[in-house]
């Protein structure tokens, strides 16, 4: 699988949009609704994952459209859930250590971004392997 130089940049652009949705949800749920930061981080991650799936399938990974939609969606959701759990754990640990919740979220976002890119590139959106065909068709033998 060849790596396009634009692919990580495209992943970052999609990630920025998904992160904006995540962080907006996080801030509203903590500041306006009084949620615990770790729970709001999880809700934001769930929304951000849907933004990221749509963007990565259509914009980032060239071969992603070759995959059946449902198969890549489930793989992505599993990856996003693992990333969300990792992010929640990092935010919870950071807050427990006395970090401001948004600073803990910055750390979580960085770690989850790198891990998510690697898993999504090599598993969630990996195009199916090309199977060798029967080869070129040969004309039938001359019956003479």
RODONU-752632 format. One record per residue: x, y, z of N, C-alpha, C, O, CB in turn. Coordinates in steps of 0.1 Angstrom, whole numbers, padded with zeros to 4 digits, always signed. Atoms other than C-alpha are relative to their C-alpha. Glycine has a CB too. Layout:
XYZXYZXYZXYZXYZ
...
//
This chain:
+0009-0012+0000+0000+0000+0000+0009+0012+0000+0017+0014+0009-0010+0000+0012
-0008-0012+0001+0016+0032-0011-0006+0012+0008-0018+0013+0009+0003+0005-0015
+0005-0011-0009+0014+0063+0012+0001+0012-0008+0012+0017-0012+0008+0001+0013
+0000-0013+0006+0004+0095-0005+0005+0010+0010+0001+0009+0022-0015+0003-0005
-0004-0011-0009+0021+0125+0009-0011+0008+0005-0010+0014+0016+0011+0008-0007
+0012-0008-0004-0012+0142+0010-0009-0007+0011-0016+0000+0018-0008+0004-0012
+0009+0007-0009-0029+0115+0031+0001+0004+0014-0010+0007+0020+0004-0015-0001
+0000-0005-0014-0016+0125+0065-0005+0014+0002-0012+0018+0012+0014+0000+0006
+0005-0013+0000-0024+0161+0057-0015+0000-0001-0022+0008+0006+0006+0009-0011
+0014+0001+0001-0059+0152+0046-0006-0006+0013-0017-0001+0018-0004-0010-0012
+0005+0005-0013-0063+0131+0078+0000+0011+0010-0010+0011+0019+0009-0012+0004
+0000-0011-0010-0053+0161+0098-0011+0010-0002-0017+0015+0008+0014+0008-0001
+0011-0010+0003-0078+0184+0080-0014-0006+0005-0021+0001+0012-0001+0003-0015
+0012+0006-0004-0106+0159+0086+0000-0001+0016-0011+0001+0022-0002-0015-0006
-0001+0001-0015-0094+0154+0122-0002+0013+0007-0008+0014+0017+0014-0005+0004
+0003-0013-0006-0095+0191+0128-0015+0003+0000-0020+0009+0010+0007+0011-0008
+0015-0001+0000-0132+0192+0118-0006-0008+0010-0015-0004+0017-0005-0003-0014
+0006+0009-0010-0140+0162+0139+0004+0004+0014-0005+0003+0023+0005-0015-0002
-0004-0005-0013-0120+0176+0168-0008+0013+0004-0012+0014+0016+0015+0004+0000
+0008-0012-0003-0139+0209+0165-0014-0004+0005-0019+0001+0015-0002+0009-0012
+0013+0005-0004-0172+0190+0168+0001-0007+0014-0007-0005+0023-0006-0011-0010
-0003+0007-0013-0157+0169+0197+0001+0011+0011-0006+0010+0022+0012-0009+0000
-0002-0010-0010-0145+0199+0216-0011+0009+0003-0014+0013+0015+0012+0009-0004
+0012-0008-0002-0176+0220+0211-0010-0008+0009-0016-0002+0018-0006+0004-0013
+0009+0009-0008-0197+0191+0225+0006-0001+0014-0002+0001+0024-0001-0014-0006
-0006+0001-0013-0172+0187+0254-0002+0013+0008-0007+0012+0019+0015-0002-0002
+0002-0013-0008-0173+0224+0264-0014+0003+0003-0017+0007+0015+0006+0011-0009
+0015-0003-0003-0211+0227+0261-0004-0009+0011-0011-0005+0020-0008-0002-0013
+0005+0009-0011-0217+0196+0282+0007+0002+0013+0000+0001+0024+0003-0015-0005
-0007-0004-0013-0191+0206+0309-0006+0013+0005-0010+0014+0017+0015+0000-0002
+0003-0014-0004-0199+0243+0310-0015+0003+0002-0019+0009+0012+0006+0010-0009
+0014-0003+0000-0236+0244+0303-0009-0011+0007-0019-0008+0013-0005+0003-0014
+0008+0011-0006-0248+0210+0314+0005-0006+0012-0001-0014+0019-0002-0011-0011
-0006+0004-0013-0225+0203+0343+0005-0015+0000+0006-0021+0010-0010+0001+0010
-0005+0014+0001-0213+0169+0330+0015-0001+0005+0022+0009+0005+0000-0005-0015
-0014+0002-0003-0180+0154+0343+0008+0000-0013+0003-0004-0024+0001-0014+0007
-0008-0001+0012-0152+0161+0319+0002-0013-0008+0002-0013-0020+0013+0007+0003
-0003+0013+0007-0144+0125+0311-0012-0005-0008-0011-0010-0018+0004-0011+0010
+0012+0005+0007-0181+0117+0302-0003+0009-0012-0007+0004-0022-0012+0000+0010
+0002-0010+0011-0184+0149+0281+0010-0003-0011+0007-0001-0023+0001+0014+0005
-0010+0003+0010-0152+0139+0263-0004-0012-0008-0002-0013-0020+0014-0003+0007
+0005+0012+0007-0167+0105+0255-0011+0003-0010-0012-0002-0021-0005-0010+0010
+0011-0004+0009-0199+0121+0241+0005+0008-0012+0001+0006-0023-0010+0008+0008
-0006-0007+0010-0178+0145+0221+0007-0009-0010+0007-0006-0022+0009+0011+0005
-0007+0009+0009-0157+0117+0207-0010-0008-0009-0007-0010-0020+0008-0010+0009
+0010+0008+0008-0188+0098+0196-0005+0009-0012-0007+0004-0023-0012-0004+0009
+0004-0009+0011-0200+0129+0176+0011+0002-0010+0009+0001-0022-0005+0013+0006
-0011-0002+0008-0166+0136+0163+0004-0012-0009+0009-0010-0020+0013+0004+0008
-0003+0012+0008-0162+0100+0151-0009+0000-0013-0004-0005-0023-0003-0012+0009
+0009+0000+0012-0192+0104+0127+0005+0010-0010+0005+0007-0022-0014+0003+0004
-0005-0010+0009-0177+0136+0113+0013-0006-0007+0015-0005-0019+0004+0013+0007
-0013+0006+0005-0143+0118+0109-0002-0011-0010+0005-0012-0020+0009-0005+0012
+0003+0011+0009-0158+0087+0093-0003+0005-0014+0002+0001-0024-0011-0009+0005
+0004-0006+0013-0175+0107+0066+0011+0006-0008+0013+0004-0020-0012+0010+0002
-0011-0007+0006-0145+0128+0059+0011-0009-0005+0017-0008-0016+0006+0010+0009
-0011+0009+0004-0119+0100+0059-0004-0009-0011+0004-0013-0020+0004-0008+0012
+0004+0009+0011-0140+0077+0037+0000+0007-0013+0003+0001-0023-0014-0006+0004
+0001-0007+0013-0146+0104+0011+0012+0008-0004+0013+0011-0016-0012+0008+0000
-0011-0010+0003-0115+0126+0013+0014-0005+0003+0023-0002-0005-0002+0012+0008
-0014+0003-0004-0085+0110+0031+0005-0013-0007+0016-0012-0013+0000-0002+0015
-0005+0013+0005-0081+0073+0021-0005-0003-0014-0017-0006-0015-0003-0011+0010
+0004+0002+0014-0081+0068-0016-0008-0013-0003-0017-0013-0011+0012+0000-0009
+0006+0013+0002-0091+0031-0015-0013-0002+0008-0018-0013+0007+0009-0010+0002
+0011+0003-0010-0118+0035+0011-0014-0002-0007-0022-0010-0002-0002+0012+0009
+0013+0002+0007-0147+0037-0014-0001-0014-0007-0012-0018-0011-0001+0010-0011
+0001+0014+0005-0138+0002-0026-0005-0009+0010-0010-0020+0007+0014-0005-0005
+0005+0009-0011-0148-0012+0007-0015+0002+0001-0021+0013-0001+0006+0004+0014
+0015-0001-0003-0185-0019+0015-0002+0010+0012+0006+0010+0021-0006-0013+0004
+0002-0011-0010-0198+0011+0035-0002-0006+0014+0005-0001+0023-0013+0008-0004
+0003+0005-0014-0211-0010+0065+0013-0006+0006+0015-0004+0018-0011-0010-0001
-0012+0006-0005-0178-0029+0068+0010+0010+0005+0015+0009+0016+0006-0009-0011
-0009-0010-0004-0157+0002+0069-0005+0008+0012+0002+0013+0020+0004+0009-0012
+0005-0008-0011-0181+0020+0092+0002-0008+0013+0006-0001+0023-0016+0002-0003
-0002+0007-0013-0180-0008+0118+0015+0000+0004+0017+0001+0016-0005-0015-0002
-0014+0000-0003-0142-0010+0116+0004+0014+0006+0011+0015+0016+0009-0003-0012
-0003-0014-0004-0140+0028+0120-0006+0002+0014+0000+0008+0023-0005+0010-0010
+0007-0002-0013-0165+0028+0149+0008-0008+0011+0009-0002+0022-0014-0005+0000
-0008+0007-0010-0145+0001+0168+0013+0008+0003+0017+0009+0014+0004-0014-0005
-0012-0008-0002-0113+0022+0162-0003+0013+0008+0004+0016+0017+0006+0003-0013
+0004-0013-0007-0131+0054+0173-0004-0003+0015-0001+0005+0024-0012+0006-0007
+0003+0004-0014-0145+0036+0204+0012-0002+0009+0013+0003+0020-0009-0012+0001
-0013+0002-0007-0110+0025+0214+0007+0013+0002+0012+0015+0013+0009-0010-0008
-0006-0013-0001-0097+0060+0207-0008+0008+0011-0001+0015+0018+0000+0007-0013
+0008-0008-0010-0126+0075+0227+0003-0005+0014+0004+0004+0024-0015-0002-0003
-0003+0005-0014-0119+0052+0257+0014+0004+0004+0016+0008+0016-0001-0016+0000
-0013-0004-0003-0082+0060+0255+0000+0015+0004+0006+0019+0013+0010-0003-0012
+0001-0014-0003-0090+0097+0254-0007+0003+0013-0002+0012+0021-0008+0007-0011
+0007-0002-0013-0114+0095+0283+0009-0004+0011+0009+0003+0022-0013-0009+0000
-0009+0003-0010-0088+0077+0303+0011+0010+0002+0015+0013+0014+0007-0014-0003
-0010-0010-0001-0062+0103+0295-0005+0013+0007+0001+0019+0015+0006+0003-0013
+0006-0011-0006-0086+0131+0304-0003-0002+0015+0000+0006+0024-0013+0004-0007
+0002+0003-0014-0096+0114+0337+0013+0000+0008+0013+0005+0019-0007-0014+0001
-0013+0000-0007-0060+0108+0346+0006+0014+0002+0011+0018+0012+0010-0009-0007
-0005-0014+0000-0050+0144+0337-0007+0008+0011-0001+0015+0018-0001+0006-0013
+0007-0008-0010-0078+0159+0358+0003-0005+0014+0004+0003+0023-0016-0002-0003
-0004+0005-0013-0070+0136+0387+0014+0005+0005+0016+0006+0016+0000-0016+0000
-0014-0005-0003-0034+0148+0385+0000+0016+0001+0010+0022+0004+0010-0004-0011
+0001-0014-0002-0047+0184+0387+0001+0009-0013+0001+0021-0012+0011+0005+0009
+0000-0008+0012-0046+0194+0350-0014+0006-0003-0024-0001+0001+0005-0009-0012
+0013-0006+0005-0073+0217+0336-0005-0009-0010+0003-0015-0018+0002+0015-0005
+0006+0010+0009-0097+0195+0316+0003+0002-0014+0005-0008-0022-0015-0001+0002
-0003-0002+0014-0090+0212+0283+0015-0003-0003+0018-0007-0014-0003+0015-0003
-0014+0003+0002-0052+0208+0288+0001-0015-0001+0009-0020-0009+0008+0006+0011
+0000+0015+0001-0058+0171+0295-0005-0005-0013-0001-0015-0019-0008-0006+0012
+0006+0004+0012-0079+0169+0264+0009+0003-0012+0009-0005-0022-0013+0008-0003
-0010-0002+0010-0051+0184+0243+0009-0012-0001+0012-0017-0012+0008+0013+0003
-0009+0012-0001-0028+0156+0254-0008-0012-0006-0002-0020-0014+0004-0003+0014
+0008+0012+0005-0056+0130+0247-0002+0001-0015+0000-0009-0022-0013+0000+0007
+0003-0001+0014-0063+0144+0213+0013-0003-0008+0012-0010-0018-0004+0015-0003
-0013+0003+0006-0026+0142+0203+0003-0015-0001+0007-0021-0011+0011+0007+0006
-0003+0014+0000-0022+0106+0214-0010-0008-0008-0006-0017-0016-0001-0005+0015
+0010+0008+0008-0055+0094+0199+0001+0003-0015-0001-0006-0023-0014+0005+0005
-0002-0003+0014-0047+0112+0166+0010-0009-0006+0007-0015-0017+0004+0015-0001
-0011+0008+0006-0015+0093+0160-0004-0015+0000-0003-0021-0010+0013+0001+0009
+0004+0014-0001-0029+0059+0172-0011-0002-0010-0011-0012-0017-0005-0003+0014
+0011+0001+0009-0061+0065+0152+0004-0001-0015-0001-0008-0023-0010+0010+0002
-0005+0000+0014-0043+0073+0120+0006-0013-0004+0003-0019-0015+0010+0012-0002
-0007+0013+0003-0022+0042+0121-0010-0011-0001-0009-0019-0011+0010-0003+0011
+0010+0011+0001-0052+0019+0128-0009+0002-0012-0012-0008-0019-0008-0001+0013
+0009-0003+0011-0074+0036+0103+0006-0003-0014+0000-0009-0023-0006+0014+0000
-0007+0002+0013-0048+0035+0075+0002-0015-0002+0001-0020-0014+0013+0007+0001
-0003+0014+0002-0039-0002+0081-0011-0009+0002-0010-0021-0001+0011-0003+0009
+0010+0009-0002-0072-0016+0090-0014+0005-0004-0020-0001-0013-0001-0004+0015
+0013-0005+0002-0104+0005+0090-0003+0003-0015-0014+0000-0020-0003+0013+0008
+0002-0004+0014-0100+0019+0054+0010-0007-0009+0012-0002-0020+0002+0015-0001
-0009+0007+0009-0075-0006+0040-0008-0006-0012-0018-0013-0010+0008-0011+0007
+0007+0005+0011-0086-0014+0005+0002-0015-0001+0012-0021+0004+0004+0006-0014
-0002+0015+0001-0092-0051-0003+0012-0003-0008+0015+0004-0018-0013-0007-0006
-0011+0005+0008-0062-0070-0016-0004-0004-0014-0015-0010-0016+0007-0012+0007
+0003+0004+0014-0061-0075-0053+0003-0014-0001+0014-0019+0002+0007+0009-0011
-0002+0015+0003-0066-0111-0062+0004-0002-0014-0002+0004-0023-0012-0008+0004
-0004+0002+0014-0048-0123-0092-0011-0007-0008-0018-0016-0003+0013-0009-0001
+0010+0006+0008-0072-0131-0120+0005-0012-0007+0016-0016-0005-0005+0011-0010
-0004+0012+0007-0071-0161-0143+0011+0003-0010+0016-0007-0017-0012-0006-0006
-0010-0003+0010-0047-0143-0166-0006+0004-0013-0019+0004-0014+0010-0011-0002
+0006-0004+0013-0051-0132-0202-0007-0012-0006-0002-0024-0005+0011+0005-0009
+0007+0011+0007-0076-0152-0222+0007-0003-0013+0012+0005-0020-0015+0004-0003
-0006+0005+0012-0061-0173-0249-0010-0004-0010-0021-0010-0006+0011-0011+0003
+0010+0005+0010-0079-0180-0281+0000-0015+0000+0010-0022+0004+0003+0005-0014
+0001+0015+0000-0092-0216-0284+0010-0005-0010+0013+0001-0020-0014-0005-0002
-0009+0006+0010-0068-0240-0302-0007-0002-0013-0019-0004-0014+0005-0013+0005
+0005+0002+0013-0072-0243-0339-0003-0014-0002+0005-0023+0000+0010+0005-0011
+0004+0014+0001-0092-0275-0346+0006-0008-0012+0003-0019-0013-0015-0001+0000
-0006+0007+0011-0072-0284-0377+0009-0010+0003+0014-0017-0006+0006+0010-0010
//
